[in-house]
Amino acid sequence: MSETGAPPAAADVAFYPTARAVAAAACGAPVAAAVAAIAPRFWLVGPAWLVLVVALALLDAALAARPRATRLSLTAPDAVPVTVQGRALAQAAFEHRAPTAVEFALEPDPHLVVSPRRRTARTEERTAVAGFDLDPVRRGQARLGRLWARWRGPMGLVWVQRAEDMAHGLAVTLNIQAVKDEAQRLFSREEFTGPREQLDLGVGAEFHALRPFLPGMDRRAIDWKQSARHATLLAKEFRAERNHHVILAIDSGRLMCEPVAGAPRVDHALNAALLLAYVSLKGGDRVGLFGFDARPNVTSGVLSGASAFTHVQHLAAQIDYGDAETNYTLGLTALSARLKRRSLVVVFTDFADSTSAELMLENVGRLLAQHLVLFIVLRDDELESLARRKPETPEDVSRAAVAAALLRERELVSERLRRLGVQIIEARADRIGPALLARYFELKRKDVL
């Protein structure tokens, strides 16, 4: 939770009549009309009544709590998961005179539903506090803007209003608790604990210690120089590195924002990416996040430590839904320029046909020269069901033919990626996270990261 409040000089102050003042002024009109009809020489009663109401309103405004001596503040969380209700507290603190009650209103945001629209709070010890419920509507970076507070004068004839721009940023994130629960379950089953004998000697293994050579050990591990020096066979013991770089590249272009299984593809991708980030950081690896559509939009350095997961979560909330075509040339080139060490690059994307994927294939080839690239593609259940459905009308035949053609194009692109050396995971939206973790653990066991 964080608290924000604008300085008094940045506030807007307004005075305007209440319903009571308007009713009082309106009540004098028929009385003045009747008096003027009966005794025309007393026609000044009407204007005198209006002057009296105005004078009382001015006096009420003078006796009311001063808006310039009032401080508004807003306490709200820095992040709210999509399926969890948040809470914001608005506060008005008065230096001198204080009203009996204050009415608050908070500016809404497209990512949030703020309820209720207005809330009245009683003043205690010259402070009024009101709570607002924040119901997230969609993932993204929300903003709690202006906060309004108004109160009546002692006679109830004038509203005194003060408005300040809170400018409180709030990240509407995915449901991280579900991600953590799934990660803990899978991580506890696959966790690498303690030293282990390393039979596959690859670039992911590092020298740990010397140990006596035993029957059944890999002869390539024998250190002949040390064996000659000590007059006994000694073998090198290796252990898997724990500081691999895992880069999560999220495509948020037009195709990735189309819905599948009740949510946009990019949301499913972010769920799987956060799952992998949580496990990687817990396991000692380093994680970087990179988002792109028509241009790179979110980028982070390589982060380490379990505490960095919160920062990754906030960065993921900044990856918004795009409506432009993905520019693979700009995105993957910018990503490649940021990578200074061999990394596992996990690309979450989607492709519709081989023509639009040509530039992607060309730039992926450059990444493969130094890095291990893993593509994550969601299966399109709707296309598959259209292609398998038994046609009953000519329209069904056309839809099935188009769906089958699109599936063939996707398979063609996948096959070309595999020939380049890219590893591909194609799974249903609800299975993409576990499938990604299973491949990650497999790559770590083989020490090919």
MIVO-287381 format. One record per residue (C-alpha): residue number from 1; x, y, z. Coordinates in nm, 2 decimals. Layout:
N
+-----+--------+--------+--------+
: pos :     c1 :     c2 :     c3 :
+-----+--------+--------+--------+
: NUM :      X :      Y :      Z :
...
+-----+--------+--------+--------+
//
This chain:
449
+-----+--------+--------+--------+
: pos :     c1 :     c2 :     c3 :
+-----+--------+--------+--------+
:   1 :   0.00 :   0.00 :   0.00 :
:   2 :   0.12 :   0.35 :  -0.08 :
:   3 :  -0.01 :   0.69 :   0.01 :
:   4 :  -0.02 :   0.99 :  -0.23 :
:   5 :  -0.13 :   1.34 :  -0.19 :
:   6 :  -0.08 :   1.65 :  -0.40 :
:   7 :   0.05 :   1.98 :  -0.25 :
:   8 :  -0.22 :   2.24 :  -0.17 :
:   9 :  -0.11 :   2.47 :  -0.45 :
:  10 :  -0.20 :   2.21 :  -0.71 :
:  11 :  -0.56 :   2.18 :  -0.59 :
:  12 :  -0.88 :   2.31 :  -0.74 :
:  13 :  -1.11 :   2.49 :  -0.51 :
:  14 :  -1.48 :   2.57 :  -0.58 :
:  15 :  -1.78 :   2.72 :  -0.40 :
:  16 :  -2.14 :   2.66 :  -0.52 :
:  17 :  -2.49 :   2.66 :  -0.36 :
:  18 :  -2.65 :   2.36 :  -0.21 :
:  19 :  -3.00 :   2.24 :  -0.29 :
:  20 :  -3.11 :   2.41 :   0.03 :
:  21 :  -2.99 :   2.75 :  -0.09 :
:  22 :  -3.16 :   2.70 :  -0.43 :
:  23 :  -3.48 :   2.60 :  -0.26 :
:  24 :  -3.46 :   2.90 :  -0.03 :
:  25 :  -3.41 :   3.14 :  -0.32 :
:  26 :  -3.69 :   2.97 :  -0.52 :
:  27 :  -3.94 :   2.99 :  -0.22 :
:  28 :  -3.91 :   3.37 :  -0.22 :
:  29 :  -4.02 :   3.40 :  -0.58 :
:  30 :  -4.40 :   3.32 :  -0.54 :
:  31 :  -4.41 :   3.53 :  -0.21 :
:  32 :  -4.25 :   3.83 :  -0.40 :
:  33 :  -4.50 :   3.78 :  -0.69 :
:  34 :  -4.80 :   3.77 :  -0.45 :
:  35 :  -4.68 :   4.08 :  -0.26 :
:  36 :  -4.62 :   4.27 :  -0.58 :
:  37 :  -4.97 :   4.18 :  -0.70 :
:  38 :  -5.14 :   4.29 :  -0.38 :
:  39 :  -4.92 :   4.58 :  -0.29 :
:  40 :  -4.70 :   4.70 :  -0.59 :
:  41 :  -4.52 :   4.95 :  -0.38 :
:  42 :  -4.35 :   4.65 :  -0.19 :
:  43 :  -4.21 :   4.49 :  -0.50 :
:  44 :  -3.86 :   4.53 :  -0.35 :
:  45 :  -3.94 :   4.24 :  -0.12 :
:  46 :  -3.84 :   3.99 :  -0.39 :
:  47 :  -3.50 :   4.13 :  -0.46 :
:  48 :  -3.44 :   4.18 :  -0.09 :
:  49 :  -3.51 :   3.82 :  -0.03 :
:  50 :  -3.26 :   3.71 :  -0.29 :
:  51 :  -3.00 :   3.95 :  -0.15 :
:  52 :  -3.06 :   3.80 :   0.20 :
:  53 :  -3.01 :   3.44 :   0.07 :
:  54 :  -2.69 :   3.54 :  -0.11 :
:  55 :  -2.56 :   3.72 :   0.20 :
:  56 :  -2.64 :   3.42 :   0.41 :
:  57 :  -2.46 :   3.19 :   0.16 :
:  58 :  -2.15 :   3.41 :   0.16 :
:  59 :  -2.15 :   3.41 :   0.54 :
:  60 :  -2.19 :   3.03 :   0.53 :
:  61 :  -1.89 :   3.01 :   0.30 :
:  62 :  -1.68 :   3.23 :   0.53 :
:  63 :  -1.77 :   3.02 :   0.83 :
:  64 :  -1.70 :   2.68 :   0.65 :
:  65 :  -1.38 :   2.49 :   0.68 :
:  66 :  -1.12 :   2.65 :   0.46 :
:  67 :  -1.03 :   2.43 :   0.15 :
:  68 :  -0.68 :   2.57 :   0.13 :
:  69 :  -0.61 :   2.45 :   0.48 :
:  70 :  -0.73 :   2.10 :   0.40 :
:  71 :  -0.50 :   1.81 :   0.29 :
:  72 :  -0.63 :   1.53 :   0.08 :
:  73 :  -0.45 :   1.20 :   0.05 :
:  74 :  -0.52 :   0.86 :  -0.10 :
:  75 :  -0.40 :   0.52 :   0.02 :
:  76 :  -0.42 :   0.25 :  -0.24 :
:  77 :  -0.22 :  -0.07 :  -0.33 :
:  78 :   0.05 :  -0.07 :  -0.59 :
:  79 :  -0.09 :  -0.38 :  -0.75 :
:  80 :  -0.42 :  -0.57 :  -0.77 :
:  81 :  -0.47 :  -0.91 :  -0.93 :
:  82 :  -0.75 :  -0.93 :  -1.19 :
:  83 :  -0.97 :  -1.16 :  -0.99 :
:  84 :  -0.92 :  -0.99 :  -0.65 :
:  85 :  -1.09 :  -0.68 :  -0.52 :
:  86 :  -0.87 :  -0.39 :  -0.40 :
:  87 :  -0.94 :  -0.12 :  -0.15 :
:  88 :  -0.85 :   0.25 :  -0.16 :
:  89 :  -0.89 :   0.49 :   0.13 :
:  90 :  -0.95 :   0.86 :   0.07 :
:  91 :  -0.87 :   1.10 :   0.36 :
:  92 :  -0.94 :   1.47 :   0.42 :
:  93 :  -0.75 :   1.63 :   0.71 :
:  94 :  -0.85 :   1.98 :   0.84 :
:  95 :  -0.62 :   2.21 :   1.01 :
:  96 :  -0.87 :   2.44 :   1.19 :
:  97 :  -1.25 :   2.42 :   1.15 :
:  98 :  -1.38 :   2.09 :   1.04 :
:  99 :  -1.73 :   2.00 :   0.90 :
: 100 :  -1.94 :   1.73 :   1.04 :
: 101 :  -1.92 :   1.52 :   0.72 :
: 102 :  -1.73 :   1.50 :   0.39 :
: 103 :  -1.84 :   1.36 :   0.06 :
: 104 :  -1.57 :   1.19 :  -0.15 :
: 105 :  -1.56 :   1.09 :  -0.52 :
: 106 :  -1.27 :   0.92 :  -0.70 :
: 107 :  -1.20 :   0.94 :  -1.07 :
: 108 :  -1.25 :   0.60 :  -1.24 :
: 109 :  -1.01 :   0.43 :  -1.48 :
: 110 :  -1.09 :   0.20 :  -1.78 :
: 111 :  -0.90 :  -0.09 :  -1.60 :
: 112 :  -1.10 :  -0.05 :  -1.28 :
: 113 :  -1.46 :  -0.02 :  -1.15 :
: 114 :  -1.46 :   0.22 :  -0.85 :
: 115 :  -1.76 :   0.17 :  -0.62 :
: 116 :  -1.95 :   0.34 :  -0.49 :
: 117 :  -1.93 :   0.65 :  -0.71 :
: 118 :  -1.96 :   0.88 :  -0.41 :
: 119 :  -1.92 :   0.81 :  -0.04 :
: 120 :  -1.99 :   1.03 :   0.27 :
: 121 :  -1.78 :   1.00 :   0.58 :
: 122 :  -1.82 :   1.16 :   0.92 :
: 123 :  -1.54 :   1.37 :   1.06 :
: 124 :  -1.37 :   1.26 :   1.37 :
: 125 :  -1.08 :   1.46 :   1.52 :
: 126 :  -1.08 :   1.69 :   1.22 :
: 127 :  -1.02 :   1.39 :   0.98 :
: 128 :  -1.26 :   1.21 :   0.75 :
: 129 :  -1.18 :   0.88 :   0.59 :
: 130 :  -1.38 :   0.70 :   0.32 :
: 131 :  -1.32 :   0.36 :   0.15 :
: 132 :  -1.37 :   0.27 :  -0.22 :
: 133 :  -1.38 :  -0.08 :  -0.37 :
: 134 :  -1.15 :  -0.14 :  -0.67 :
: 135 :  -1.28 :  -0.41 :  -0.90 :
: 136 :  -1.02 :  -0.49 :  -1.18 :
: 137 :  -1.18 :  -0.52 :  -1.53 :
: 138 :  -0.87 :  -0.59 :  -1.74 :
: 139 :  -0.50 :  -0.63 :  -1.69 :
: 140 :  -0.27 :  -0.33 :  -1.75 :
: 141 :  -0.15 :  -0.02 :  -1.58 :
: 142 :  -0.43 :   0.17 :  -1.41 :
: 143 :  -0.42 :   0.52 :  -1.27 :
: 144 :  -0.62 :   0.66 :  -0.98 :
: 145 :  -0.65 :   1.03 :  -1.08 :
: 146 :  -0.85 :   1.31 :  -0.93 :
: 147 :  -0.99 :   1.29 :  -0.58 :
: 148 :  -1.28 :   1.52 :  -0.50 :
: 149 :  -1.39 :   1.62 :  -0.15 :
: 150 :  -1.68 :   1.85 :  -0.06 :
: 151 :  -1.85 :   1.96 :   0.25 :
: 152 :  -2.13 :   2.20 :   0.36 :
: 153 :  -2.10 :   2.52 :   0.56 :
: 154 :  -2.25 :   2.54 :   0.91 :
: 155 :  -2.59 :   2.66 :   0.76 :
: 156 :  -2.59 :   2.41 :   0.48 :
: 157 :  -2.62 :   2.67 :   0.21 :
: 158 :  -2.29 :   2.63 :   0.03 :
: 159 :  -2.08 :   2.34 :  -0.09 :
: 160 :  -1.70 :   2.39 :  -0.05 :
: 161 :  -1.51 :   2.16 :  -0.29 :
: 162 :  -1.15 :   2.07 :  -0.31 :
: 163 :  -1.00 :   1.85 :  -0.59 :
: 164 :  -0.65 :   1.71 :  -0.62 :
: 165 :  -0.47 :   1.50 :  -0.88 :
: 166 :  -0.35 :   1.19 :  -0.69 :
: 167 :  -0.16 :   1.04 :  -0.99 :
: 168 :  -0.14 :   0.70 :  -0.82 :
: 169 :  -0.02 :   0.43 :  -1.05 :
: 170 :  -0.17 :   0.09 :  -0.99 :
: 171 :  -0.08 :  -0.23 :  -1.17 :
: 172 :  -0.36 :  -0.46 :  -1.26 :
: 173 :  -0.18 :  -0.79 :  -1.27 :
: 174 :  -0.26 :  -1.16 :  -1.32 :
: 175 :  -0.36 :  -1.37 :  -1.03 :
: 176 :  -0.01 :  -1.44 :  -0.90 :
: 177 :  -0.12 :  -1.66 :  -0.61 :
: 178 :  -0.24 :  -1.92 :  -0.85 :
: 179 :   0.09 :  -1.89 :  -1.03 :
: 180 :   0.28 :  -1.94 :  -0.71 :
: 181 :   0.08 :  -2.23 :  -0.60 :
: 182 :   0.13 :  -2.41 :  -0.93 :
: 183 :   0.50 :  -2.32 :  -0.93 :
: 184 :   0.55 :  -2.45 :  -0.58 :
: 185 :   0.38 :  -2.78 :  -0.67 :
: 186 :   0.59 :  -2.84 :  -0.98 :
: 187 :   0.91 :  -2.70 :  -0.83 :
: 188 :   0.90 :  -2.92 :  -0.53 :
: 189 :   0.88 :  -3.22 :  -0.76 :
: 190 :   1.16 :  -3.12 :  -0.99 :
: 191 :   1.39 :  -2.92 :  -0.75 :
: 192 :   1.76 :  -2.98 :  -0.78 :
: 193 :   1.89 :  -3.03 :  -0.43 :
: 194 :   2.25 :  -3.08 :  -0.33 :
: 195 :   2.54 :  -3.19 :  -0.55 :
: 196 :   2.47 :  -3.46 :  -0.81 :
: 197 :   2.69 :  -3.66 :  -1.04 :
: 198 :   2.70 :  -3.50 :  -1.38 :
: 199 :   2.73 :  -3.76 :  -1.65 :
: 200 :   2.65 :  -3.53 :  -1.95 :
: 201 :   2.93 :  -3.29 :  -1.98 :
: 202 :   2.80 :  -2.98 :  -2.16 :
: 203 :   2.84 :  -2.61 :  -2.16 :
: 204 :   2.60 :  -2.58 :  -1.86 :
: 205 :   2.83 :  -2.77 :  -1.63 :
: 206 :   3.10 :  -2.62 :  -1.42 :
: 207 :   3.39 :  -2.78 :  -1.23 :
: 208 :   3.32 :  -2.84 :  -0.86 :
: 209 :   3.58 :  -3.07 :  -0.71 :
: 210 :   3.81 :  -3.37 :  -0.75 :
: 211 :   3.70 :  -3.71 :  -0.63 :
: 212 :   3.85 :  -4.07 :  -0.66 :
: 213 :   3.75 :  -4.23 :  -0.98 :
: 214 :   3.51 :  -4.52 :  -0.93 :
: 215 :   3.39 :  -4.79 :  -1.16 :
: 216 :   3.09 :  -4.68 :  -1.36 :
: 217 :   3.20 :  -4.31 :  -1.38 :
: 218 :   3.25 :  -4.14 :  -1.71 :
: 219 :   3.61 :  -4.18 :  -1.82 :
: 220 :   3.61 :  -3.84 :  -1.98 :
: 221 :   3.59 :  -3.69 :  -1.63 :
: 222 :   3.94 :  -3.83 :  -1.54 :
: 223 :   4.19 :  -3.55 :  -1.47 :
: 224 :   4.51 :  -3.72 :  -1.59 :
: 225 :   4.75 :  -3.45 :  -1.46 :
: 226 :   4.62 :  -3.46 :  -1.11 :
: 227 :   4.60 :  -3.84 :  -1.12 :
: 228 :   4.97 :  -3.85 :  -1.21 :
: 229 :   5.06 :  -3.60 :  -0.94 :
: 230 :   4.88 :  -3.80 :  -0.67 :
: 231 :   4.95 :  -4.15 :  -0.81 :
: 232 :   4.58 :  -4.24 :  -0.81 :
: 233 :   4.30 :  -4.19 :  -1.05 :
: 234 :   4.11 :  -3.87 :  -0.98 :
: 235 :   3.80 :  -3.75 :  -1.16 :
: 236 :   3.65 :  -3.41 :  -1.20 :
: 237 :   3.31 :  -3.36 :  -1.03 :
: 238 :   3.08 :  -3.12 :  -1.21 :
: 239 :   2.76 :  -2.95 :  -1.10 :
: 240 :   2.49 :  -2.77 :  -1.29 :
: 241 :   2.52 :  -2.40 :  -1.32 :
: 242 :   2.25 :  -2.20 :  -1.14 :
: 243 :   2.30 :  -1.86 :  -1.29 :
: 244 :   2.16 :  -1.92 :  -1.64 :
: 245 :   2.00 :  -1.63 :  -1.82 :
: 246 :   1.63 :  -1.69 :  -1.90 :
: 247 :   1.48 :  -1.42 :  -2.12 :
: 248 :   1.10 :  -1.40 :  -2.16 :
: 249 :   1.00 :  -1.23 :  -2.48 :
: 250 :   0.63 :  -1.15 :  -2.49 :
: 251 :   0.46 :  -1.06 :  -2.82 :
: 252 :   0.16 :  -0.83 :  -2.75 :
: 253 :   0.07 :  -0.76 :  -3.12 :
: 254 :  -0.27 :  -0.80 :  -3.28 :
: 255 :  -0.27 :  -1.18 :  -3.31 :
: 256 :  -0.17 :  -1.23 :  -2.95 :
: 257 :  -0.46 :  -1.02 :  -2.83 :
: 258 :  -0.72 :  -1.24 :  -2.98 :
: 259 :  -0.91 :  -1.44 :  -2.72 :
: 260 :  -0.87 :  -1.81 :  -2.67 :
: 261 :  -1.01 :  -2.02 :  -2.38 :
: 262 :  -1.19 :  -1.71 :  -2.24 :
: 263 :  -0.89 :  -1.48 :  -2.23 :
: 264 :  -0.65 :  -1.30 :  -2.47 :
: 265 :  -0.35 :  -1.51 :  -2.58 :
: 266 :  -0.11 :  -1.26 :  -2.43 :
: 267 :  -0.27 :  -1.32 :  -2.08 :
: 268 :  -0.21 :  -1.69 :  -2.11 :
: 269 :   0.14 :  -1.62 :  -2.22 :
: 270 :   0.21 :  -1.39 :  -1.92 :
: 271 :   0.07 :  -1.65 :  -1.69 :
: 272 :   0.32 :  -1.91 :  -1.82 :
: 273 :   0.60 :  -1.65 :  -1.83 :
: 274 :   0.55 :  -1.56 :  -1.46 :
: 275 :   0.53 :  -1.92 :  -1.37 :
: 276 :   0.87 :  -1.98 :  -1.53 :
: 277 :   1.01 :  -1.66 :  -1.38 :
: 278 :   0.91 :  -1.76 :  -1.03 :
: 279 :   1.07 :  -2.11 :  -1.06 :
: 280 :   1.38 :  -1.98 :  -1.23 :
: 281 :   1.44 :  -1.71 :  -0.97 :
: 282 :   1.39 :  -1.96 :  -0.69 :
: 283 :   1.63 :  -2.20 :  -0.85 :
: 284 :   1.91 :  -1.94 :  -0.88 :
: 285 :   1.88 :  -1.85 :  -1.24 :
: 286 :   1.85 :  -1.49 :  -1.37 :
: 287 :   1.54 :  -1.37 :  -1.55 :
: 288 :   1.47 :  -1.08 :  -1.80 :
: 289 :   1.14 :  -0.96 :  -1.94 :
: 290 :   1.10 :  -0.82 :  -2.29 :
: 291 :   0.77 :  -0.71 :  -2.45 :
: 292 :   0.72 :  -0.60 :  -2.81 :
: 293 :   0.46 :  -0.55 :  -3.07 :
: 294 :   0.51 :  -0.29 :  -3.34 :
: 295 :   0.81 :  -0.17 :  -3.13 :
: 296 :   0.97 :  -0.28 :  -2.80 :
: 297 :   0.75 :  -0.16 :  -2.52 :
: 298 :   0.88 :  -0.32 :  -2.20 :
: 299 :   1.23 :  -0.42 :  -2.12 :
: 300 :   1.42 :  -0.51 :  -1.81 :
: 301 :   1.77 :  -0.60 :  -1.72 :
: 302 :   1.86 :  -0.95 :  -1.60 :
: 303 :   1.72 :  -0.99 :  -1.25 :
: 304 :   1.82 :  -1.23 :  -0.98 :
: 305 :   1.69 :  -1.35 :  -0.65 :
: 306 :   1.34 :  -1.45 :  -0.54 :
: 307 :   1.27 :  -1.09 :  -0.43 :
: 308 :   1.30 :  -0.98 :  -0.80 :
: 309 :   0.97 :  -1.16 :  -0.88 :
: 310 :   0.76 :  -0.86 :  -0.76 :
: 311 :   0.95 :  -0.64 :  -1.00 :
: 312 :   0.89 :  -0.88 :  -1.29 :
: 313 :   0.52 :  -0.89 :  -1.20 :
: 314 :   0.49 :  -0.51 :  -1.22 :
: 315 :   0.67 :  -0.51 :  -1.55 :
: 316 :   0.44 :  -0.77 :  -1.69 :
: 317 :   0.14 :  -0.55 :  -1.60 :
: 318 :   0.28 :  -0.28 :  -1.83 :
: 319 :   0.25 :  -0.51 :  -2.13 :
: 320 :  -0.08 :  -0.38 :  -2.27 :
: 321 :  -0.30 :  -0.51 :  -2.55 :
: 322 :  -0.18 :  -0.40 :  -2.89 :
: 323 :  -0.37 :  -0.36 :  -3.22 :
: 324 :  -0.08 :  -0.33 :  -3.46 :
: 325 :   0.11 :  -0.61 :  -3.65 :
: 326 :   0.41 :  -0.74 :  -3.47 :
: 327 :   0.74 :  -0.61 :  -3.60 :
: 328 :   0.97 :  -0.91 :  -3.55 :
: 329 :   1.27 :  -0.74 :  -3.72 :
: 330 :   1.27 :  -0.45 :  -3.48 :
: 331 :   1.17 :  -0.65 :  -3.17 :
: 332 :   1.41 :  -0.94 :  -3.21 :
: 333 :   1.69 :  -0.72 :  -3.32 :
: 334 :   1.65 :  -0.50 :  -3.02 :
: 335 :   1.64 :  -0.81 :  -2.80 :
: 336 :   1.95 :  -0.96 :  -2.95 :
: 337 :   2.14 :  -0.63 :  -2.90 :
: 338 :   2.06 :  -0.64 :  -2.52 :
: 339 :   2.19 :  -1.00 :  -2.47 :
: 340 :   2.56 :  -1.01 :  -2.38 :
: 341 :   2.57 :  -1.38 :  -2.27 :
: 342 :   2.43 :  -1.71 :  -2.40 :
: 343 :   2.07 :  -1.72 :  -2.28 :
: 344 :   1.75 :  -1.93 :  -2.30 :
: 345 :   1.52 :  -1.70 :  -2.50 :
: 346 :   1.15 :  -1.80 :  -2.46 :
: 347 :   0.94 :  -1.63 :  -2.72 :
: 348 :   0.56 :  -1.62 :  -2.67 :
: 349 :   0.40 :  -1.55 :  -3.00 :
: 350 :   0.16 :  -1.66 :  -3.27 :
: 351 :   0.17 :  -1.67 :  -3.64 :
: 352 :  -0.11 :  -1.70 :  -3.90 :
: 353 :   0.07 :  -1.78 :  -4.22 :
: 354 :   0.42 :  -1.84 :  -4.37 :
: 355 :   0.42 :  -1.50 :  -4.55 :
: 356 :   0.39 :  -1.30 :  -4.23 :
: 357 :   0.64 :  -1.52 :  -4.06 :
: 358 :   0.92 :  -1.48 :  -4.31 :
: 359 :   1.08 :  -1.18 :  -4.12 :
: 360 :   1.04 :  -1.37 :  -3.80 :
: 361 :   1.23 :  -1.67 :  -3.93 :
: 362 :   1.51 :  -1.45 :  -4.06 :
: 363 :   1.57 :  -1.28 :  -3.73 :
: 364 :   1.53 :  -1.60 :  -3.52 :
: 365 :   1.82 :  -1.74 :  -3.72 :
: 366 :   2.04 :  -1.46 :  -3.59 :
: 367 :   1.94 :  -1.54 :  -3.23 :
: 368 :   2.02 :  -1.91 :  -3.27 :
: 369 :   2.38 :  -1.82 :  -3.35 :
: 370 :   2.45 :  -1.76 :  -2.98 :
: 371 :   2.13 :  -1.85 :  -2.78 :
: 372 :   1.89 :  -2.13 :  -2.72 :
: 373 :   1.55 :  -2.03 :  -2.85 :
: 374 :   1.22 :  -2.18 :  -2.73 :
: 375 :   0.89 :  -2.08 :  -2.90 :
: 376 :   0.56 :  -2.11 :  -2.71 :
: 377 :   0.26 :  -2.14 :  -2.93 :
: 378 :  -0.10 :  -2.18 :  -2.81 :
: 379 :  -0.31 :  -2.44 :  -2.99 :
: 380 :  -0.62 :  -2.29 :  -3.16 :
: 381 :  -0.90 :  -2.52 :  -3.04 :
: 382 :  -1.15 :  -2.32 :  -3.25 :
: 383 :  -0.97 :  -2.37 :  -3.57 :
: 384 :  -0.92 :  -2.74 :  -3.50 :
: 385 :  -1.29 :  -2.79 :  -3.42 :
: 386 :  -1.39 :  -2.61 :  -3.74 :
: 387 :  -1.16 :  -2.83 :  -3.94 :
: 388 :  -1.29 :  -3.15 :  -3.78 :
: 389 :  -1.66 :  -3.06 :  -3.77 :
: 390 :  -1.88 :  -3.26 :  -4.01 :
: 391 :  -2.00 :  -3.02 :  -4.27 :
: 392 :  -2.38 :  -2.99 :  -4.32 :
: 393 :  -2.41 :  -2.68 :  -4.53 :
: 394 :  -2.19 :  -2.52 :  -4.80 :
: 395 :  -2.08 :  -2.25 :  -4.55 :
: 396 :  -1.95 :  -2.53 :  -4.32 :
: 397 :  -1.75 :  -2.67 :  -4.61 :
: 398 :  -1.59 :  -2.32 :  -4.67 :
: 399 :  -1.52 :  -2.27 :  -4.30 :
: 400 :  -1.36 :  -2.62 :  -4.27 :
: 401 :  -1.14 :  -2.56 :  -4.58 :
: 402 :  -1.02 :  -2.22 :  -4.45 :
: 403 :  -0.95 :  -2.36 :  -4.10 :
: 404 :  -0.76 :  -2.66 :  -4.25 :
: 405 :  -0.55 :  -2.42 :  -4.47 :
: 406 :  -0.46 :  -2.20 :  -4.17 :
: 407 :  -0.36 :  -2.51 :  -3.96 :
: 408 :  -0.14 :  -2.63 :  -4.25 :
: 409 :   0.02 :  -2.28 :  -4.26 :
: 410 :   0.09 :  -2.29 :  -3.89 :
: 411 :   0.24 :  -2.64 :  -3.91 :
: 412 :   0.46 :  -2.53 :  -4.20 :
: 413 :   0.60 :  -2.24 :  -4.00 :
: 414 :   0.66 :  -2.46 :  -3.70 :
: 415 :   0.84 :  -2.71 :  -3.91 :
: 416 :   1.07 :  -2.44 :  -4.06 :
: 417 :   1.15 :  -2.32 :  -3.71 :
: 418 :   1.24 :  -2.68 :  -3.60 :
: 419 :   1.47 :  -2.71 :  -3.90 :
: 420 :   1.65 :  -2.39 :  -3.79 :
: 421 :   1.71 :  -2.55 :  -3.45 :
: 422 :   1.43 :  -2.38 :  -3.25 :
: 423 :   1.25 :  -2.58 :  -2.99 :
: 424 :   0.87 :  -2.54 :  -2.99 :
: 425 :   0.60 :  -2.61 :  -2.74 :
: 426 :   0.25 :  -2.61 :  -2.87 :
: 427 :  -0.01 :  -2.68 :  -2.60 :
: 428 :  -0.36 :  -2.59 :  -2.49 :
: 429 :  -0.40 :  -2.26 :  -2.30 :
: 430 :  -0.45 :  -2.44 :  -1.96 :
: 431 :  -0.15 :  -2.66 :  -2.01 :
: 432 :   0.11 :  -2.42 :  -2.15 :
: 433 :   0.26 :  -2.34 :  -1.81 :
: 434 :   0.33 :  -2.70 :  -1.69 :
: 435 :   0.45 :  -2.79 :  -2.04 :
: 436 :   0.70 :  -2.49 :  -2.03 :
: 437 :   0.82 :  -2.59 :  -1.69 :
: 438 :   0.87 :  -2.95 :  -1.79 :
: 439 :   1.08 :  -2.84 :  -2.09 :
: 440 :   1.28 :  -2.60 :  -1.87 :
: 441 :   1.36 :  -2.88 :  -1.62 :
: 442 :   1.45 :  -3.11 :  -1.90 :
: 443 :   1.70 :  -2.85 :  -2.05 :
: 444 :   1.85 :  -2.80 :  -1.71 :
: 445 :   1.90 :  -3.18 :  -1.66 :
: 446 :   2.07 :  -3.20 :  -1.99 :
: 447 :   2.28 :  -2.89 :  -1.92 :
: 448 :   2.22 :  -2.73 :  -2.26 :
: 449 :   2.12 :  -2.39 :  -2.13 :
+-----+--------+--------+--------+
//
